[in-house]
C-alpha cells in the first residue's frame, strides 16, 4: 500500500512540477513578444507576483537562465494591490480572489503588462488557463493598445479569439479534470483493497504472535521444572559424595588397624619378652583409637552442618523461584499495558487524522463562502448599476415631459438602488473580515493615540472626554483591532442624548479561563454614558444590519458591532455588553494571551 501511495504522490508531484515550469516559460515568452513604449527607460525587467503564490519561486529560478528583450529579470512579490511599484510585468492567479477591475484601475497609465490566470474571458490584458501540462491564452487588444503596448503577430495568431473557443477550452479542461478524478478514484479503490488485505495479514500475524507467546510461556514452565530436577540431582550428588567419603575413611581406618594388629602379632611372636612394652603400645593404640573416634565424631558434626547448609540452599532456591515467578508476572503485566497503550496511541492517531481532515474541509468551506459572498456582491452590483443608469437616462431624455409624481418615484428608485449598493459593499467588507493575514504585535496605547488623531474633528465637535488605562501589547491584526476600538468609541459618541457630554472610559485586565486555568485572556472594557440598551436587545445588536433606532434618530447601517464580533471571534476571543437604559453601556471583548 505504501508503494502505491508513493507512486500516486510521485506522479501528482511530477505533473505539478511540469505545470509550474510551463507557467514560468509562458510568462517569459509573453514578455519577449510584447514591446513596452518606455523600453529605453529601464535596464532590467521587473516581474511582480501578486499574492502568496509559488510562481514567484519558479520565475526567479527561470530568471537565472533566461532574459526578456535581452535584459536581466528581477522578481518581486506583493500582498496588496496598492503596494504595486515600478514594474514591467504583473502576474496574478484568480485563486487568490483579487478583483481584476481594481487591479486594472490601479496600474492604469503605468506601462505595466498584466498577465492573469483563470479569470473570465476578455477581463485582463493577457489571460491564460492550464490545459493538461500546457497553457492556452487570450489577449485583450483594446487594453494592450490603451497602454501603448505592441504585440508580436505570433502572439495574436496563437491566442484564443472568441468566447465560444474560451468556453470550449474550459470544457476540455473540465473533461481532463474528470478523467484525472476517475483515475484517482480507481487508485483509491485499489489502495483500499490493499489496505483490507494488509489488515487481514495483520490479524493472522497477531494470531501467530499469540501462539508463539503461549509456546514461550510453556517453554518457560518446562525450564523451571528442569531446573528443579537439576537441583534435586545436585543434592543427591552431594549426599552420595558424603557417603563415599565416609566409606573411604572407614576403609583407610580398617587398613591402619589391620596393619597395627599384624605388627602387634609380629611383636608378640618375636618379642614375647616385651609384652609389657607391647601392652603399653596397645594402650597407646587405644588412646589413638579414642582420638580417631573423636575425629569421626567431628566429621559427623561437619556432615550435619553441611546438611543444614544444603537445607538453607534449598530454601534460597525456592525463594529465587518465587522471585522469578513474580518477575515473569510483572513482565506480562507491563506487556499488557504496552499493548493497551499502543492501541490507545493508534486510536489517538486516527482521531488526530480525522480532526485534521475536518479542519481542512472547514477551511475549504470558509474559502468557498468568502468567494461566494464576493461573487454574489459583485454580480448584484451589476443590475443596480443598470437601474441607476436607466433612471439617469430617463431623467435626461424625458425629464421635461414627466409629472412630479413620476419624478419623485424615480428619485425613490435611485435612492433605493444607491442604498442597496451601499449594503452590498458593506456585506462584502464583512465577508472579508477575520482573515487575519497580517497578525503582529500591536501596542494598544499607540493604536488608540493614532485613532484619536484620526477622529480629532469628531472628538472636538462633541467635546469627548477620555479616561484610558495603560493597555498591553497584543498579537492581533492591527487594522481589524483598530476597527473594533473605532466602532465602540464611535457608538459611545453617537448614541447619547444631545445635552450629554460623552465620556469614554477604556480599562483593561488579564483574566484566566474558568475551564482552562492555564489559558489567560486580555479583557478590554469600553464604557460610555450613552442612552443604554434594553436587556432584550443586547444580543440583537451584534447581528448584521440590525438597528434599534430609526435613521432620523441615529444614522448608521447597523454593521459596526457585527464587524467587531466577527473580528474578535476570528482572533479567538469573545464580545459582550452590559447595559441599562439611561445608564450607559460597557462593551467587553477578550483576546487570548
Buried (B, 14 or more C-beta within 10 A) or exposed (E): BEEBEEEBEEEEEEEEEEBBBBBBBBBBBBBBBBEBEEEEEBEEBBBBBBBEBEBBBBBBEBBEEBBBBEBEBBBBBBEEBEEBEEBBBBBBBBEEEBEBEEBBEBBEEBBBBBBBBBBEBBBBBBBBBBBEEEBBBBBBEEBBEEBEBEBEEEBEEEBBEEEEBBEEBBEBBEEEEEEEEEEEEEBEEEBEEBEEEEEEEEEEEEEEEEEEEEEEEEEEEEEEEEBEEEBEEEBEEBBEEBEEEBEEBEEEBEEBBEEBEEEBEEBEEEEEEEEEEBEEBBEEBEEEBEEBEEEBEEBEEEBEEEBEEBEEBEEEBEEEBEEBEEEBEEEEEEEEEEEEEEEEEEEEEEEEEEEEEEEEEEEEEEEEEBBEBBEBBEEBBEEBEEBBEBBEEBBEEEEEEBEEEEBEEBEEBBEEBEEBBEBBEBBBEBBEBBEBEEEEEBBBEEBBEEBBEEBEEBBEEBEBEEEBEEBBBBBBBBEBBBBBBBBBBBBBBBBBEEEEEBBBBBBBEEEEEEEEEEEBBBBBBBBBBBBBBEEEEBEBBBEBEBBBEEEEEBEEBBBBBBBBBBBBBBBEBBBBBBBEEEEBBBBBBBBBB
